[in-house]
Amino acid sequence: MNVPEASAARDRDLDLLERVGQVSQDLRDEVGKRVVGQQVVVDGLLTALLANGHALLVGVPGLAKTLLVSTLAEALALDFSRIQFTPDLMPTDITGTEVMEEDRSTGRRAFRFVHGPVFANVVLADEINRTPPKTQAALLQAMQERAVTAAGQTYDLPPPFFVLATQNPIEQEGTYPLPEAQLDRFMLELRIGYPSRDEEEEVAMLTTGSGQATVKPVLEASELIELQQLVRRIPAAPSLVAFAVKLARATRPVDEEAPPLTREYVSWGAGPRASQFLVLGAKARAAARGEAIPSFDDVREVAPSVLAHRVILNFQAEADGRTPRNVIAELIELSEEWT
């Protein structure tokens, strides 16, 4: 690439970076028409979308998890599909199935693959832990490879492709814990808490009236793909990558540099995907602000959502009332000394 071409490409990226910041704010505004508060969760979803990752939303019933996902899909002008996970759901109910068809003119019969609901841009896996692991596993290839294989034939999923799953953390009867391999496919685990008093009053006011806010699409699929490619092109300093890797490795008790906190409370730490998602998440957060350089603070901001669902604590942690989130919080505090 010669100098004029490099200069033109740089100017193009700067324009796109400004567009990312504007789109991020527009999406927050559109989602805010129907969902009150939950700004941290909305920012987390934007981070996952810009980084081309999947997200798991965890919260008790009635906190607008499903509404949040469907509203975001509407604001993105993307093809949206909702799958209600139940104990009797089969893998083919998600991926699709082959049906026998007969050509009336020739009498010849052939199989035709009928696409399942996973063939969409945004797939809401509602209450994903209510179906057995064999059905949960139907999403593994889709989430990792953006493709589905059936009867020896591989079908690509339409880009962009996101799985946004919901899960109720308090109800255990009739549920199936997500296998670690499934959890690791999610870039972020976003915890949704109760609204404040003022927010709950606003929710009650908005949802008991006769009208419903209209959400305006602010971004199309082709432009979103372009913005995702921009996030990939944002440079990450070697020192930031080293910091992200060190933070991920600090969750592994077998690592020789693991802090005493990890050795005491952690059975299994985060794998290499965590390091990748920490860097990508930091880039996405910087882009959402319209900035071209991610910071160490960007890594720290995404760390709880990237690491918590990848860390398995031991019995000592349970006895001491520890949770993955507060162990990660302490590791983030320790990381202040690394920079």
C-alpha atoms as a printed R data frame, in Angstrom:
    type eleno elety resid chain resno       x       y       z
1   ATOM     1    CA   MET     A     1   0.000   0.000   0.000
2   ATOM     2    CA   ASN     A     2   1.509   3.343  -1.072
3   ATOM     3    CA   VAL     A     3   1.411   6.533   0.981
4   ATOM     4    CA   PRO     A     4  -1.764   8.053  -0.565
5   ATOM     5    CA   GLU     A     5  -3.622   4.742  -0.153
6   ATOM     6    CA   ALA     A     6  -2.448   4.411   3.459
7   ATOM     7    CA   SER     A     7  -3.522   7.974   4.178
8   ATOM     8    CA   ALA     A     8  -6.948   7.383   2.625
9   ATOM     9    CA   ALA     A     9  -7.393   4.169   4.639
10  ATOM    10    CA   ARG     A    10  -6.440   5.974   7.850
11  ATOM    11    CA   ASP     A    11  -8.925   8.771   7.149
12  ATOM    12    CA   ARG     A    12 -11.593   6.175   6.422
13  ATOM    13    CA   ASP     A    13 -10.928   4.448   9.738
14  ATOM    14    CA   LEU     A    14 -11.106   7.764  11.602
15  ATOM    15    CA   ASP     A    15 -14.495   8.442  10.018
16  ATOM    16    CA   LEU     A    16 -15.659   4.954  10.977
17  ATOM    17    CA   LEU     A    17 -14.397   5.450  14.514
18  ATOM    18    CA   GLU     A    18 -16.478   8.587  14.840
19  ATOM    19    CA   ARG     A    19 -19.428   6.637  13.440
20  ATOM    20    CA   VAL     A    20 -18.982   3.904  16.074
21  ATOM    21    CA   GLY     A    21 -19.244   6.454  18.863
22  ATOM    22    CA   GLN     A    22 -22.389   7.975  17.354
23  ATOM    23    CA   VAL     A    23 -24.009   4.588  16.685
24  ATOM    24    CA   SER     A    24 -23.293   3.433  20.235
25  ATOM    25    CA   GLN     A    25 -25.051   6.466  21.674
26  ATOM    26    CA   ASP     A    26 -27.967   6.108  19.244
27  ATOM    27    CA   LEU     A    27 -28.404   2.467  20.250
28  ATOM    28    CA   ARG     A    28 -28.416   3.400  23.940
29  ATOM    29    CA   ASP     A    29 -31.076   6.014  23.227
30  ATOM    30    CA   GLU     A    30 -33.278   3.614  21.225
31  ATOM    31    CA   VAL     A    31 -33.041   0.822  23.797
32  ATOM    32    CA   GLY     A    32 -33.756   3.368  26.528
33  ATOM    33    CA   LYS     A    33 -37.162   4.045  24.967
34  ATOM    34    CA   ARG     A    34 -38.376   0.646  26.215
35  ATOM    35    CA   VAL     A    35 -35.854  -0.447  28.850
36  ATOM    36    CA   VAL     A    36 -35.367   1.754  31.884
37  ATOM    37    CA   GLY     A    37 -31.864   1.881  33.371
38  ATOM    38    CA   GLN     A    38 -29.549  -1.140  33.019
39  ATOM    39    CA   GLN     A    39 -26.897   1.035  31.354
40  ATOM    40    CA   VAL     A    40 -24.067  -1.261  32.411
41  ATOM    41    CA   VAL     A    41 -25.806  -4.226  30.768
42  ATOM    42    CA   VAL     A    42 -26.573  -2.238  27.603
43  ATOM    43    CA   ASP     A    43 -22.920  -1.177  27.372
44  ATOM    44    CA   GLY     A    44 -21.918  -4.814  27.835
45  ATOM    45    CA   LEU     A    45 -24.171  -5.883  24.961
46  ATOM    46    CA   LEU     A    46 -22.699  -3.145  22.753
47  ATOM    47    CA   THR     A    47 -19.214  -4.383  23.632
48  ATOM    48    CA   ALA     A    48 -20.149  -7.932  22.642
49  ATOM    49    CA   LEU     A    49 -21.765  -6.788  19.384
50  ATOM    50    CA   LEU     A    50 -18.790  -4.658  18.316
51  ATOM    51    CA   ALA     A    51 -16.379  -7.448  19.237
52  ATOM    52    CA   ASN     A    52 -18.533 -10.026  17.403
53  ATOM    53    CA   GLY     A    53 -19.012 -12.062  20.585
54  ATOM    54    CA   HIS     A    54 -21.901 -13.766  22.353
55  ATOM    55    CA   ALA     A    55 -23.373 -12.785  25.715
56  ATOM    56    CA   LEU     A    56 -25.143 -14.576  28.550
57  ATOM    57    CA   LEU     A    57 -27.628 -12.465  30.528
58  ATOM    58    CA   VAL     A    58 -28.198 -13.695  34.069
59  ATOM    59    CA   GLY     A    59 -30.985 -12.293  36.225
60  ATOM    60    CA   VAL     A    60 -34.180 -13.130  38.062
61  ATOM    61    CA   PRO     A    61 -37.507 -13.079  36.160
62  ATOM    62    CA   GLY     A    62 -39.097  -9.754  35.306
63  ATOM    63    CA   LEU     A    63 -35.941  -7.694  34.717
64  ATOM    64    CA   ALA     A    64 -36.605  -7.195  30.970
65  ATOM    65    CA   LYS     A    65 -33.879  -9.544  29.716
66  ATOM    66    CA   THR     A    66 -35.949 -10.714  26.750
67  ATOM    67    CA   LEU     A    67 -37.249  -7.216  26.030
68  ATOM    68    CA   LEU     A    68 -33.708  -5.852  26.093
69  ATOM    69    CA   VAL     A    69 -32.462  -8.349  23.503
70  ATOM    70    CA   SER     A    70 -35.462  -7.992  21.174
71  ATOM    71    CA   THR     A    71 -35.310  -4.183  21.369
72  ATOM    72    CA   LEU     A    72 -31.603  -4.181  20.567
73  ATOM    73    CA   ALA     A    73 -32.210  -6.430  17.550
74  ATOM    74    CA   GLU     A    74 -34.960  -4.086  16.365
75  ATOM    75    CA   ALA     A    75 -32.682  -1.057  16.735
76  ATOM    76    CA   LEU     A    76 -30.025  -2.878  14.700
77  ATOM    77    CA   ALA     A    77 -32.422  -3.800  11.855
78  ATOM    78    CA   LEU     A    78 -31.269  -7.411  12.094
79  ATOM    79    CA   ASP     A    79 -33.116 -10.682  11.583
80  ATOM    80    CA   PHE     A    80 -34.228 -11.765  15.065
81  ATOM    81    CA   SER     A    81 -35.133 -15.261  16.241
82  ATOM    82    CA   ARG     A    82 -36.267 -16.374  19.693
83  ATOM    83    CA   ILE     A    83 -35.869 -19.956  20.883
84  ATOM    84    CA   GLN     A    84 -37.670 -20.878  24.095
85  ATOM    85    CA   PHE     A    85 -35.537 -23.585  25.677
86  ATOM    86    CA   THR     A    86 -37.574 -26.342  27.330
87  ATOM    87    CA   PRO     A    87 -36.738 -29.873  28.579
88  ATOM    88    CA   ASP     A    88 -38.302 -31.500  25.493
89  ATOM    89    CA   LEU     A    89 -36.455 -29.321  22.961
90  ATOM    90    CA   MET     A    90 -34.385 -31.346  20.473
91  ATOM    91    CA   PRO     A    91 -31.161 -30.270  18.680
92  ATOM    92    CA   THR     A    92 -32.953 -30.299  15.313
93  ATOM    93    CA   ASP     A    93 -35.510 -27.849  16.725
94  ATOM    94    CA   ILE     A    94 -32.622 -25.365  16.826
95  ATOM    95    CA   THR     A    95 -30.445 -26.191  13.833
96  ATOM    96    CA   GLY     A    96 -33.068 -27.491  11.424
97  ATOM    97    CA   THR     A    97 -33.831 -30.875   9.890
98  ATOM    98    CA   GLU     A    98 -33.940 -32.699   6.587
99  ATOM    99    CA   VAL     A    99 -37.311 -33.458   5.011
100 ATOM   100    CA   MET     A   100 -38.139 -35.793   2.143
101 ATOM   101    CA   GLU     A   101 -39.597 -34.075  -0.908
102 ATOM   102    CA   GLU     A   102 -40.951 -35.600  -4.109
103 ATOM   103    CA   ASP     A   103 -40.656 -33.945  -7.504
104 ATOM   104    CA   ARG     A   104 -44.142 -34.357  -8.971
105 ATOM   105    CA   SER     A   105 -42.922 -34.031 -12.535
106 ATOM   106    CA   THR     A   106 -40.322 -36.816 -12.275
107 ATOM   107    CA   GLY     A   107 -41.443 -38.734  -9.218
108 ATOM   108    CA   ARG     A   108 -37.912 -38.569  -7.823
109 ATOM   109    CA   ARG     A   109 -37.458 -38.068  -4.119
110 ATOM   110    CA   ALA     A   110 -34.709 -36.109  -2.389
111 ATOM   111    CA   PHE     A   111 -33.903 -34.695   0.990
112 ATOM   112    CA   ARG     A   112 -34.030 -30.936   1.554
113 ATOM   113    CA   PHE     A   113 -32.605 -29.192   4.598
114 ATOM   114    CA   VAL     A   114 -35.072 -26.882   6.334
115 ATOM   115    CA   HIS     A   115 -33.304 -24.143   8.261
116 ATOM   116    CA   GLY     A   116 -34.023 -23.916  11.973
117 ATOM   117    CA   PRO     A   117 -34.407 -20.739  14.044
118 ATOM   118    CA   VAL     A   118 -30.632 -20.530  14.579
119 ATOM   119    CA   PHE     A   119 -30.397 -19.136  11.034
120 ATOM   120    CA   ALA     A   120 -30.836 -15.505  12.081
121 ATOM   121    CA   ASN     A   121 -28.585 -12.561  12.920
122 ATOM   122    CA   VAL     A   122 -29.618 -12.310  16.564
123 ATOM   123    CA   VAL     A   123 -30.676 -15.519  18.287
124 ATOM   124    CA   LEU     A   124 -32.255 -15.196  21.719
125 ATOM   125    CA   ALA     A   125 -31.727 -18.454  23.612
126 ATOM   126    CA   ASP     A   126 -34.345 -17.854  26.283
127 ATOM   127    CA   GLU     A   127 -33.748 -19.730  29.571
128 ATOM   128    CA   ILE     A   128 -30.932 -21.711  27.981
129 ATOM   129    CA   ASN     A   129 -30.393 -23.825  31.103
130 ATOM   130    CA   ARG     A   130 -33.876 -25.382  30.870
131 ATOM   131    CA   THR     A   131 -32.868 -27.858  28.166
132 ATOM   132    CA   PRO     A   132 -30.547 -30.894  28.486
133 ATOM   133    CA   PRO     A   133 -26.865 -30.630  27.522
134 ATOM   134    CA   LYS     A   134 -27.375 -32.561  24.266
135 ATOM   135    CA   THR     A   135 -29.670 -29.769  23.053
136 ATOM   136    CA   GLN     A   136 -27.475 -27.002  24.464
137 ATOM   137    CA   ALA     A   137 -24.631 -28.544  22.451
138 ATOM   138    CA   ALA     A   138 -26.514 -27.783  19.237
139 ATOM   139    CA   LEU     A   139 -25.279 -24.208  19.650
140 ATOM   140    CA   LEU     A   140 -21.591 -25.079  20.081
141 ATOM   141    CA   GLN     A   141 -20.643 -25.151  16.404
142 ATOM   142    CA   ALA     A   142 -22.926 -22.231  15.605
143 ATOM   143    CA   MET     A   143 -21.349 -20.043  18.284
144 ATOM   144    CA   GLN     A   144 -17.745 -20.938  17.491
145 ATOM   145    CA   GLU     A   145 -17.722 -21.446  13.720
146 ATOM   146    CA   ARG     A   146 -20.861 -19.527  12.661
147 ATOM   147    CA   ALA     A   147 -22.001 -22.641  10.811
148 ATOM   148    CA   VAL     A   148 -24.283 -25.665  11.197
149 ATOM   149    CA   THR     A   149 -23.512 -29.184   9.997
150 ATOM   150    CA   ALA     A   150 -26.379 -31.541   9.168
151 ATOM   151    CA   ALA     A   151 -26.164 -34.899   7.357
152 ATOM   152    CA   GLY     A   152 -22.563 -34.200   6.400
153 ATOM   153    CA   GLN     A   153 -23.337 -30.815   4.849
154 ATOM   154    CA   THR     A   154 -22.142 -27.546   6.414
155 ATOM   155    CA   TYR     A   155 -24.319 -24.451   6.145
156 ATOM   156    CA   ASP     A   156 -22.950 -20.993   6.940
157 ATOM   157    CA   LEU     A   157 -24.978 -18.772   9.241
158 ATOM   158    CA   PRO     A   158 -25.848 -15.250   8.043
159 ATOM   159    CA   PRO     A   159 -23.385 -12.617   9.277
160 ATOM   160    CA   PRO     A   160 -23.427 -10.928  11.666
161 ATOM   161    CA   PHE     A   161 -24.421 -13.714  14.055
162 ATOM   162    CA   PHE     A   162 -24.934 -13.374  17.816
163 ATOM   163    CA   VAL     A   163 -26.304 -15.677  20.468
164 ATOM   164    CA   LEU     A   164 -27.719 -13.716  23.387
165 ATOM   165    CA   ALA     A   165 -28.868 -16.182  26.033
166 ATOM   166    CA   THR     A   166 -30.800 -15.637  29.261
167 ATOM   167    CA   GLN     A   167 -30.638 -17.603  32.477
168 ATOM   168    CA   ASN     A   168 -32.441 -17.492  35.830
169 ATOM   169    CA   PRO     A   169 -29.870 -17.881  38.651
170 ATOM   170    CA   ILE     A   170 -32.285 -18.726  41.470
171 ATOM   171    CA   GLU     A   171 -34.454 -21.510  40.071
172 ATOM   172    CA   GLN     A   172 -32.777 -24.935  40.059
173 ATOM   173    CA   GLU     A   173 -35.676 -27.385  39.605
174 ATOM   174    CA   GLY     A   174 -35.937 -28.605  36.035
175 ATOM   175    CA   THR     A   175 -32.716 -26.892  34.954
176 ATOM   176    CA   TYR     A   176 -29.433 -28.184  33.572
177 ATOM   177    CA   PRO     A   177 -26.180 -26.333  34.355
178 ATOM   178    CA   LEU     A   178 -24.361 -25.182  31.246
179 ATOM   179    CA   PRO     A   179 -21.221 -27.268  30.546
180 ATOM   180    CA   GLU     A   180 -17.934 -25.384  30.799
181 ATOM   181    CA   ALA     A   181 -17.382 -25.758  27.039
182 ATOM   182    CA   GLN     A   182 -20.711 -24.019  26.434
183 ATOM   183    CA   LEU     A   183 -19.976 -21.238  28.925
184 ATOM   184    CA   ASP     A   184 -16.587 -20.622  27.360
185 ATOM   185    CA   ARG     A   185 -18.257 -19.778  24.034
186 ATOM   186    CA   PHE     A   186 -19.867 -16.721  25.637
187 ATOM   187    CA   MET     A   187 -17.632 -13.685  25.505
188 ATOM   188    CA   LEU     A   188 -19.441 -11.980  28.393
189 ATOM   189    CA   GLU     A   189 -21.661 -12.953  31.294
190 ATOM   190    CA   LEU     A   190 -23.790  -9.910  32.136
191 ATOM   191    CA   ARG     A   191 -25.515  -9.805  35.508
192 ATOM   192    CA   ILE     A   192 -28.803  -7.903  35.589
193 ATOM   193    CA   GLY     A   193 -29.782  -6.531  38.985
194 ATOM   194    CA   TYR     A   194 -32.946  -5.002  40.386
195 ATOM   195    CA   PRO     A   195 -33.752  -1.437  39.294
196 ATOM   196    CA   SER     A   196 -33.513   1.477  41.684
197 ATOM   197    CA   ARG     A   197 -36.685   2.817  43.288
198 ATOM   198    CA   ASP     A   198 -36.956   5.686  40.796
199 ATOM   199    CA   GLU     A   199 -36.325   3.356  37.872
200 ATOM   200    CA   GLU     A   200 -38.940   0.886  39.084
201 ATOM   201    CA   GLU     A   201 -41.509   3.660  39.406
202 ATOM   202    CA   GLU     A   202 -40.715   4.703  35.829
203 ATOM   203    CA   VAL     A   203 -41.071   1.098  34.677
204 ATOM   204    CA   ALA     A   204 -44.474   0.821  36.362
205 ATOM   205    CA   MET     A   205 -45.579   4.085  34.751
206 ATOM   206    CA   LEU     A   206 -44.410   3.159  31.236
207 ATOM   207    CA   THR     A   207 -45.675  -0.425  31.177
208 ATOM   208    CA   THR     A   208 -49.160   0.184  32.547
209 ATOM   209    CA   GLY     A   209 -50.168   2.767  29.957
210 ATOM   210    CA   SER     A   210 -51.753   2.264  26.555
211 ATOM   211    CA   GLY     A   211 -48.835   3.254  24.355
212 ATOM   212    CA   GLN     A   212 -45.558   1.600  23.418
213 ATOM   213    CA   ALA     A   213 -42.455   3.406  22.276
214 ATOM   214    CA   THR     A   214 -41.413   2.937  18.661
215 ATOM   215    CA   VAL     A   215 -37.817   1.870  18.154
216 ATOM   216    CA   LYS     A   216 -36.051   3.273  15.103
217 ATOM   217    CA   PRO     A   217 -33.366   1.201  13.340
218 ATOM   218    CA   VAL     A   218 -30.004   2.962  13.505
219 ATOM   219    CA   LEU     A   219 -27.667   0.386  11.975
220 ATOM   220    CA   GLU     A   220 -27.863  -2.244   9.240
221 ATOM   221    CA   ALA     A   221 -26.079  -5.578   9.068
222 ATOM   222    CA   SER     A   222 -23.520  -4.514   6.448
223 ATOM   223    CA   GLU     A   223 -22.463  -1.445   8.416
224 ATOM   224    CA   LEU     A   224 -22.259  -3.403  11.668
225 ATOM   225    CA   ILE     A   225 -19.890  -5.879   9.987
226 ATOM   226    CA   GLU     A   226 -17.774  -2.940   8.818
227 ATOM   227    CA   LEU     A   227 -17.612  -1.546  12.350
228 ATOM   228    CA   GLN     A   228 -16.647  -4.965  13.722
229 ATOM   229    CA   GLN     A   229 -13.780  -5.110  11.239
230 ATOM   230    CA   LEU     A   230 -12.707  -1.651  12.393
231 ATOM   231    CA   VAL     A   231 -12.582  -2.856  16.012
232 ATOM   232    CA   ARG     A   232 -10.261  -5.650  14.885
233 ATOM   233    CA   ARG     A   233  -7.989  -3.089  13.190
234 ATOM   234    CA   ILE     A   234  -7.660  -0.931  16.308
235 ATOM   235    CA   PRO     A   235  -4.079  -1.411  17.510
236 ATOM   236    CA   ALA     A   236  -3.442  -2.838  20.963
237 ATOM   237    CA   ALA     A   237  -0.124  -1.954  22.563
238 ATOM   238    CA   PRO     A   238   2.079  -4.940  23.474
239 ATOM   239    CA   SER     A   239   1.961  -3.757  27.084
240 ATOM   240    CA   LEU     A   240  -1.869  -3.905  27.055
241 ATOM   241    CA   VAL     A   241  -1.869  -7.415  25.553
242 ATOM   242    CA   ALA     A   242   0.671  -8.509  28.180
243 ATOM   243    CA   PHE     A   243  -1.517  -7.010  30.906
244 ATOM   244    CA   ALA     A   244  -4.634  -8.824  29.634
245 ATOM   245    CA   VAL     A   245  -2.777 -12.138  29.427
246 ATOM   246    CA   LYS     A   246  -1.331 -11.681  32.924
247 ATOM   247    CA   LEU     A   247  -4.804 -10.954  34.320
248 ATOM   248    CA   ALA     A   248  -6.269 -14.079  32.690
249 ATOM   249    CA   ARG     A   249  -3.370 -16.235  33.861
250 ATOM   250    CA   ALA     A   250  -3.764 -14.856  37.382
251 ATOM   251    CA   THR     A   251  -7.003 -16.864  37.627
252 ATOM   252    CA   ARG     A   252  -5.149 -20.191  37.162
253 ATOM   253    CA   PRO     A   253  -3.921 -21.804  40.396
254 ATOM   254    CA   VAL     A   254  -1.411 -23.942  38.462
255 ATOM   255    CA   ASP     A   255   0.363 -20.880  37.068
256 ATOM   256    CA   GLU     A   256   3.653 -20.174  38.806
257 ATOM   257    CA   GLU     A   257   2.804 -16.456  39.049
258 ATOM   258    CA   ALA     A   258  -0.710 -17.018  40.435
259 ATOM   259    CA   PRO     A   259  -1.345 -14.861  43.537
260 ATOM   260    CA   PRO     A   260  -2.103 -16.501  46.925
261 ATOM   261    CA   LEU     A   261  -5.792 -15.548  46.532
262 ATOM   262    CA   THR     A   262  -6.093 -17.750  43.440
263 ATOM   263    CA   ARG     A   263  -4.204 -20.667  44.957
264 ATOM   264    CA   GLU     A   264  -6.484 -20.574  47.986
265 ATOM   265    CA   TYR     A   265  -9.875 -20.286  46.323
266 ATOM   266    CA   VAL     A   266  -9.740 -21.336  42.648
267 ATOM   267    CA   SER     A   267  -9.917 -24.877  41.264
268 ATOM   268    CA   TRP     A   268  -9.835 -24.011  37.570
269 ATOM   269    CA   GLY     A   269  -9.027 -20.698  35.927
270 ATOM   270    CA   ALA     A   270  -9.889 -19.027  32.632
271 ATOM   271    CA   GLY     A   271  -8.481 -20.389  29.377
272 ATOM   272    CA   PRO     A   272  -6.829 -18.581  26.443
273 ATOM   273    CA   ARG     A   273 -10.194 -17.376  25.100
274 ATOM   274    CA   ALA     A   274 -10.339 -15.081  28.132
275 ATOM   275    CA   SER     A   275  -7.116 -13.341  27.092
276 ATOM   276    CA   GLN     A   276  -8.463 -12.843  23.576
277 ATOM   277    CA   PHE     A   277 -11.796 -11.486  24.814
278 ATOM   278    CA   LEU     A   278 -10.119  -9.118  27.288
279 ATOM   279    CA   VAL     A   279  -8.177  -7.521  24.429
280 ATOM   280    CA   LEU     A   280 -11.158  -7.493  22.039
281 ATOM   281    CA   GLY     A   281 -13.455  -6.142  24.749
282 ATOM   282    CA   ALA     A   282 -11.020  -3.333  25.516
283 ATOM   283    CA   LYS     A   283 -10.852  -2.428  21.822
284 ATOM   284    CA   ALA     A   284 -14.659  -2.440  21.540
285 ATOM   285    CA   ARG     A   285 -15.083  -0.224  24.610
286 ATOM   286    CA   ALA     A   286 -12.569   2.267  23.245
287 ATOM   287    CA   ALA     A   287 -14.294   2.281  19.850
288 ATOM   288    CA   ALA     A   288 -17.695   2.860  21.473
289 ATOM   289    CA   ARG     A   289 -16.258   6.074  22.929
290 ATOM   290    CA   GLY     A   290 -14.868   7.049  19.533
291 ATOM   291    CA   GLU     A   291 -11.282   6.507  20.684
292 ATOM   292    CA   ALA     A   292  -8.578   4.632  18.770
293 ATOM   293    CA   ILE     A   293  -6.468   3.454  21.694
294 ATOM   294    CA   PRO     A   294  -7.746   1.015  24.353
295 ATOM   295    CA   SER     A   295  -6.463   1.484  27.884
296 ATOM   296    CA   PHE     A   296  -5.663  -0.735  30.845
297 ATOM   297    CA   ASP     A   297  -8.867   0.554  32.443
298 ATOM   298    CA   ASP     A   298 -10.822  -0.779  29.458
299 ATOM   299    CA   VAL     A   299  -9.384  -4.231  30.183
300 ATOM   300    CA   ARG     A   300 -10.317  -3.903  33.867
301 ATOM   301    CA   GLU     A   301 -13.861  -2.805  32.958
302 ATOM   302    CA   VAL     A   302 -14.579  -5.892  30.846
303 ATOM   303    CA   ALA     A   303 -12.663  -8.299  33.105
304 ATOM   304    CA   PRO     A   304 -15.526  -9.226  35.509
305 ATOM   305    CA   SER     A   305 -17.871 -10.129  32.631
306 ATOM   306    CA   VAL     A   306 -15.145 -11.983  30.711
307 ATOM   307    CA   LEU     A   307 -13.615 -13.930  33.601
308 ATOM   308    CA   ALA     A   308 -16.331 -14.680  36.178
309 ATOM   309    CA   HIS     A   309 -18.101 -17.483  34.279
310 ATOM   310    CA   ARG     A   310 -14.754 -19.063  33.379
311 ATOM   311    CA   VAL     A   311 -13.521 -19.447  36.964
312 ATOM   312    CA   ILE     A   312 -14.470 -22.457  39.106
313 ATOM   313    CA   LEU     A   313 -14.004 -22.010  42.827
314 ATOM   314    CA   ASN     A   314 -13.150 -24.749  45.339
315 ATOM   315    CA   PHE     A   315 -14.848 -25.862  48.553
316 ATOM   316    CA   GLN     A   316 -12.777 -23.447  50.627
317 ATOM   317    CA   ALA     A   317 -14.191 -20.534  48.665
318 ATOM   318    CA   GLU     A   318 -17.735 -21.791  49.210
319 ATOM   319    CA   ALA     A   319 -17.076 -22.191  52.943
320 ATOM   320    CA   ASP     A   320 -15.757 -18.634  53.135
321 ATOM   321    CA   GLY     A   321 -18.705 -17.231  51.192
322 ATOM   322    CA   ARG     A   322 -16.640 -16.310  48.153
323 ATOM   323    CA   THR     A   323 -18.078 -15.906  44.660
324 ATOM   324    CA   PRO     A   324 -16.278 -15.753  41.308
325 ATOM   325    CA   ARG     A   325 -17.210 -12.097  40.976
326 ATOM   326    CA   ASN     A   326 -15.617 -10.967  44.233
327 ATOM   327    CA   VAL     A   327 -12.505 -13.083  43.620
328 ATOM   328    CA   ILE     A   328 -12.147 -11.420  40.202
329 ATOM   329    CA   ALA     A   329 -12.722  -8.016  41.834
330 ATOM   330    CA   GLU     A   330  -9.786  -8.637  44.177
331 ATOM   331    CA   LEU     A   331  -7.587  -9.743  41.289
332 ATOM   332    CA   ILE     A   332  -8.469  -6.519  39.452
333 ATOM   333    CA   GLU     A   333  -7.445  -4.538  42.536
334 ATOM   334    CA   LEU     A   334  -4.131  -6.430  42.571
335 ATOM   335    CA   SER     A   335  -3.656  -5.550  38.892
336 ATOM   336    CA   GLU     A   336  -3.367  -1.873  39.840
337 ATOM   337    CA   GLU     A   337   0.154  -2.714  40.976
338 ATOM   338    CA   TRP     A   338   1.115  -4.154  37.577
339 ATOM   339    CA   THR     A   339   0.890  -0.844  35.673
